[in-house]
Amino acid sequence: MRSRSFFLLSLRQSAFLCGCLFSLSSAWAAEPVGDFKPLRATADSWPSFRGDERATGVAVSTLPDDPQVVWQKQFGKDAVFESTAAIVDGVIYIGSLDGNFWALDLATGNEKWKFFSELGFKAPAAVRDGKVYVGDADGRFHCLDAATGKPLWAVATDAEINACANFYKDKVLAGSQDGSLHCLTAADGKPVWKYQIEDMVQSSPAVVDNRVFLAGCDSLLHIIDIDTGKAITKLDIGGPTGNAAAVSGDRVFFGSQSNFVLGCDWKKPEIVWEFKSEARKAPYQSSAALADNLVILGGRDRLVHALDMASGQEKWNFPTRGQVDSSPVVVGKRVYVGSADGRLYGLDLATGEKVWEYDSGSSFVSSPAVAAGKMVIGNDDGVLYCFGTK
């Protein structure tokens, strides 16, 4: 099983290379625009890849000090979970590379409905107003009824979709490896505008007020006016990235394929600091979490890094035995993150000390989703785990 996992991981790395964070309260400093209700994690929900519209990776729910496996479910022999789950109203929404997208009961793991797309799902789903929005590896962006799985509409793009959608007012924003960010009406999928870059779009867009932040494989950070679809800013970031840009106040943070992590002032705009690991130089495919003045993300150097939000100085790092493409999630004073070594780690937020560990025996590329006192994550062997209080 483990050799299959690392083979898949190598394929993903080659494909990508060829193709191409303050406290929770401060993250919500700006008020929502008009009656626009952005995606926000609650105690009972994790509605998108990074939990909220600014991609901060912070859960509102709590977890027990020693999370136990409440249930685990083995899917088909071809199932591989790269996608991160969404959790809303007691239901898990997650897709696999075997072509299936499931709605599962959070309490039991029992199937509520299933939707099939031949080439499968790498993209995480976003759930809003009783609808599930998710792209597939065939390049189709789907809107499904959250209660039944009934297809409501679909839009074709020209390449694979592996990014999570985001929302602004009555619009949904979806990136594609065709080099486009598509703005569609959320109700019926009608095109509003399409923003084109010179390379693939693999990163999930972040939204602040009427701006969308898109870190691209074209080595640029794009800040786009959502009302017009026109660029406000294009900042040279020195290398391609497929990471979600995590936003807190006037700063935005992400790692790159060029072996560094950037902290940028998006209002000026300029790069404020740049971090390069002195120990091991390797790309970053993990999206950052932002909490307690720290930027926390994993690297292909097998380390989880915590950087000072203001200066980029490394506060701590934690070594794993494999690449860390999984994106960390902050739960209270802990950080939870998976590794290619098959383990899911719980780390002390302040010190990076390991306080909990679970060995699944197969690589984690997917990231944790935390809601209603439970943590859900899938691995490369097609096993979906739900942790909490037994």
C-alpha positions in Angstrom: 0.0 0.0 0.0 2.7 2.5 0.9 4.6 2.0 -2.4 1.4 2.8 -4.3 1.0 6.0 -2.2 4.5 7.3 -2.9 4.2 6.5 -6.6 1.0 8.6 -6.8 2.7 11.4 -4.9 5.7 11.4 -7.3 3.2 11.6 -10.3 1.5 14.5 -8.7 4.8 16.3 -8.1 6.0 15.8 -11.7 2.7 16.9 -13.1 2.7 20.1 -11.2 6.3 21.0 -12.0 5.7 20.4 -15.6 2.6 22.6 -15.7 3.8 25.3 -14.6 -2.0 34.4 7.9 -3.1 37.5 13.4 -5.7 35.9 15.4 -9.1 34.8 14.1 -10.8 38.0 15.2 -8.4 40.2 13.3 -9.0 38.1 10.1 -12.5 39.5 10.1 -11.5 43.1 10.5 -13.3 44.3 7.3 -17.1 44.2 7.2 -18.9 42.2 4.6 -20.1 44.1 1.5 -23.8 44.9 1.7 -25.9 41.8 2.3 -23.2 39.5 1.0 -22.6 36.6 3.4 -19.2 35.1 2.7 -18.2 31.5 3.6 -17.3 31.2 7.2 -16.6 28.2 9.4 -18.9 27.8 12.4 -18.9 25.4 15.3 -20.9 23.0 13.2 -19.6 23.7 9.7 -16.5 23.6 7.5 -18.0 24.9 4.2 -14.9 25.0 2.0 -11.2 23.9 1.6 -9.7 26.4 4.1 -12.9 27.0 6.1 -13.6 30.6 5.1 -13.5 33.0 2.3 -10.1 34.4 3.2 -8.5 30.9 3.3 -7.2 31.2 6.9 -7.6 27.5 7.8 -9.0 28.2 11.3 -11.7 26.1 12.8 -14.4 27.4 15.2 -15.3 23.9 16.4 -13.3 22.3 19.2 -11.8 18.8 19.4 -11.1 16.5 22.4 -7.5 16.5 23.7 -7.1 12.9 22.5 -9.1 12.5 19.3 -10.3 8.9 18.7 -11.4 7.2 15.5 -15.2 7.5 15.7 -15.5 5.6 12.4 -13.4 4.9 9.3 -14.7 3.8 5.9 -12.8 2.0 3.2 -14.0 3.0 -0.3 -13.2 1.1 -3.5 -9.8 -0.2 -4.5 -9.4 2.8 -6.9 -10.4 5.4 -4.4 -7.8 8.0 -3.6 -8.6 11.1 -1.5 -6.7 14.2 -2.6 -9.8 16.3 -2.0 -10.5 18.0 1.4 -14.0 17.4 2.8 -16.7 20.1 3.4 -19.0 19.6 6.3 -22.4 21.3 6.6 -25.5 20.4 8.5 -24.1 17.1 9.7 -23.2 16.0 6.2 -19.7 15.4 4.7 -19.2 16.2 1.0 -16.1 14.8 -0.6 -14.8 13.4 -3.9 -12.3 10.8 -4.9 -10.1 10.0 -7.9 -12.2 6.9 -8.7 -15.0 9.2 -10.1 -17.3 9.3 -7.1 -18.4 12.3 -5.1 -20.2 11.4 -1.9 -22.5 12.9 0.7 -22.0 11.0 3.9 -23.6 11.2 7.3 -21.1 12.8 9.7 -22.1 10.8 12.7 -21.9 7.3 11.0 -20.2 7.6 7.6 -23.3 6.2 6.0 -23.9 7.2 2.4 -26.7 9.7 1.7 -26.1 10.0 -2.0 -23.4 9.6 -4.7 -22.6 11.5 -7.9 -20.3 10.2 -10.6 -17.9 11.9 -13.0 -15.6 9.6 -14.9 -12.2 11.2 -14.3 -12.8 11.9 -10.6 -12.4 14.7 -8.2 -9.3 16.4 -6.9 -11.0 19.7 -6.1 -12.6 20.3 -2.7 -16.3 21.2 -2.7 -17.8 24.5 -1.4 -21.3 24.4 0.1 -23.6 27.3 0.3 -27.4 27.8 0.6 -28.2 24.2 0.1 -26.0 23.7 -2.9 -22.7 21.9 -3.5 -20.2 23.5 -5.9 -17.3 21.3 -7.1 -15.1 20.9 -10.2 -13.9 17.6 -11.6 -10.8 16.4 -13.4 -12.6 16.5 -16.7 -12.9 20.3 -16.4 -16.6 20.5 -15.6 -17.8 22.7 -12.7 -20.9 21.2 -11.1 -23.7 22.6 -8.9 -25.6 19.9 -7.1 -28.5 19.9 -4.7 -27.0 19.3 -1.3 -29.9 17.2 0.0 -30.3 14.9 -2.9 -27.2 15.2 -5.2 -29.4 16.1 -8.1 -27.4 18.0 -10.8 -28.7 21.6 -11.0 -26.3 22.9 -13.6 -22.7 22.4 -15.0 -20.2 24.5 -16.9 -17.4 23.1 -19.0 -13.9 24.6 -18.8 -11.0 23.5 -21.0 -8.9 21.7 -18.4 -8.9 19.9 -15.1 -10.2 21.7 -12.0 -8.5 21.1 -8.7 -9.2 24.3 -6.9 -12.1 25.0 -4.4 -14.7 27.6 -5.4 -15.5 30.8 -3.5 -18.4 33.3 -3.5 -19.2 37.0 -3.8 -22.8 38.2 -3.5 -24.7 36.0 -6.0 -21.6 34.9 -7.9 -19.4 31.8 -7.7 -15.7 31.9 -8.5 -14.0 28.8 -10.0 -10.5 28.4 -11.2 -9.4 25.9 -13.9 -6.1 24.7 -15.3 -7.2 26.2 -18.6 -5.6 29.4 -17.1 -8.9 31.0 -16.2 -10.8 32.2 -13.2 -14.5 31.9 -14.1 -17.1 34.1 -12.5 -20.6 32.6 -12.8 -24.0 33.3 -11.4 -24.4 30.9 -8.5 -28.1 30.2 -9.3 -27.7 29.0 -12.8 -24.0 29.0 -13.9 -24.4 31.8 -16.4 -21.0 33.4 -17.2 -20.4 36.9 -15.8 -16.7 37.2 -16.8 -13.5 35.2 -17.3 -10.1 36.3 -16.1 -7.2 34.7 -18.1 -3.6 34.3 -16.9 -0.6 33.0 -18.8 -0.4 29.6 -17.0 -2.6 27.2 -15.1 -4.9 28.2 -12.2 -4.5 25.6 -9.5 -5.0 27.7 -6.4 -8.3 28.3 -4.6 -9.3 32.0 -4.7 -9.6 34.0 -1.6 -12.1 36.9 -1.3 -11.9 40.1 0.7 -14.8 42.6 0.1 -15.1 42.9 -3.7 -11.6 41.6 -4.4 -10.5 38.1 -5.3 -6.9 37.0 -4.6 -5.4 34.5 -7.1 -1.8 33.2 -6.8 -1.0 31.7 -10.1 1.4 29.3 -11.9 2.4 32.4 -13.9 4.5 33.6 -10.9 2.1 36.5 -10.3 -0.3 37.4 -7.5 -3.5 38.7 -9.2 -5.9 40.9 -7.3 -9.1 41.2 -9.3 -12.2 43.5 -8.9 -15.0 41.0 -8.7 -17.6 43.5 -9.9 -15.7 44.2 -13.2 -13.5 41.1 -13.7 -10.5 43.5 -14.2 -7.1 43.3 -12.5 -6.4 45.8 -9.8 -2.9 44.5 -9.1 -0.4 42.0 -10.5 2.5 41.4 -8.2 5.6 39.5 -9.3 6.1 36.7 -6.7 9.2 35.2 -8.2 7.9 31.7 -8.9 4.7 29.6 -9.7 2.3 28.5 -7.0 -0.8 26.5 -6.7 -1.5 27.5 -3.0 -4.5 29.4 -1.8 -3.5 32.9 -0.8 -4.4 33.3 2.9 -5.4 36.9 3.8 -5.3 38.7 7.2 -5.8 42.5 7.3 -3.6 44.0 4.6 -1.3 41.0 4.4 -1.4 37.9 2.2 0.6 34.8 2.6 1.5 31.7 0.5 4.3 29.3 -0.4 5.7 28.7 -3.9 7.3 26.1 -6.1 10.4 28.2 -5.9 11.2 27.0 -2.4 10.1 30.1 -0.5 7.2 31.5 1.5 6.0 35.1 0.9 4.3 37.7 3.1 3.0 40.5 1.0 1.2 43.8 1.6 -1.6 43.7 -0.9 -2.6 47.3 -0.5 0.7 48.8 -1.5 1.4 46.2 -3.1 4.8 44.8 -2.3 6.6 41.8 -0.9 7.3 42.5 2.8 9.3 39.4 3.6 10.5 36.2 2.1 11.3 33.0 4.0 13.6 30.2 2.7 14.3 27.2 4.8 18.1 26.9 5.5 17.8 23.3 6.5 16.2 21.8 3.4 15.2 23.6 0.3 12.0 22.3 -1.3 8.7 23.5 -2.8 5.6 24.3 -0.9 2.2 22.9 -2.0 0.6 23.3 1.4 -1.7 26.3 1.9 -1.1 28.3 5.1 -3.1 28.6 8.2 -3.1 32.0 10.1 -3.5 32.2 13.9 -1.8 33.9 16.9 0.4 36.0 14.6 1.7 32.9 12.9 1.8 31.6 9.4 1.8 27.8 9.5 2.3 25.6 6.5 3.9 22.3 5.4 6.7 21.9 2.9 8.2 19.2 0.7 11.2 19.5 3.0 9.2 17.2 5.3 8.8 20.0 7.8 5.8 21.9 9.2 6.9 25.6 9.5 5.5 28.3 11.8 6.6 31.9 10.7 6.1 35.2 12.4 3.4 37.0 10.5 5.1 40.4 10.7 8.7 39.4 9.9 8.7 36.0 8.4 11.1 34.8 11.1 10.7 31.1 11.8 9.3 30.5 15.3 9.4 26.7 15.1 9.4 23.8 12.8 8.3 20.2 13.2 9.9 17.3 11.3 7.8 14.5 9.7 9.0 11.5 7.8 7.5 12.6 4.5 6.5 15.5 2.3 3.8 17.7 3.8 1.4 18.7 1.0 -1.6 18.6 3.4 -2.7 22.1 4.6 -2.7 22.7 8.3 -5.9 23.5 10.3 -5.8 25.4 13.6 -8.2 24.1 16.3 -7.9 26.2 19.5 -4.3 26.0 20.5 -3.4 23.1 18.3 -2.4 22.6 14.6 -3.6 19.4 12.8 -1.9 18.4 9.6 -1.2 15.2 7.6 2.0 14.0 6.0 3.1 11.6 3.2 4.5 9.5 6.0 1.0 8.3 6.7 0.6 10.1 9.9 -1.8 12.8 11.1 -0.2 15.1 13.6 -1.5 17.4 16.4 1.0 20.1 17.3 1.1 22.7 20.0 0.4 26.0 18.2 2.9 28.0 20.3 5.8 25.6 20.4 5.3 23.1 17.6 5.7 20.2 20.1 3.8 17.0 19.1 0.9 16.4 21.4 -1.0 13.8 19.3 -0.4 11.4 16.4 -2.3 8.9 14.4 -0.7 6.5 11.9 -3.0 5.5 9.0 -0.3 3.6 7.1 -0.9 5.5 3.9 0.0 9.0 2.6 -2.1 12.1 3.4 -2.4 14.7 0.7 -5.9 15.8 1.8 -6.3 18.3 4.6 -8.3 18.1 7.7 -11.9 19.5 7.9 -13.1 20.3 11.4 -16.7 20.8 12.5 -19.2 19.7 15.2 -16.4 18.3 17.4 -15.1 16.0 14.6 -12.2 16.0 12.2 -12.5 14.3 8.8 -9.7 13.4 6.5 -9.0 10.8 3.7 -5.8 9.1 2.6 -4.3 7.7 -0.6 -5.6 4.2 0.2 -9.2 5.4 -0.1 -9.9 5.4 3.7 -11.9 8.2 5.1 -11.5 8.9 8.9 -13.7 10.7 11.3 -12.0 11.6 14.6 -13.7 12.9 17.8 -15.0 11.5 21.0 -15.9 7.8 20.8 
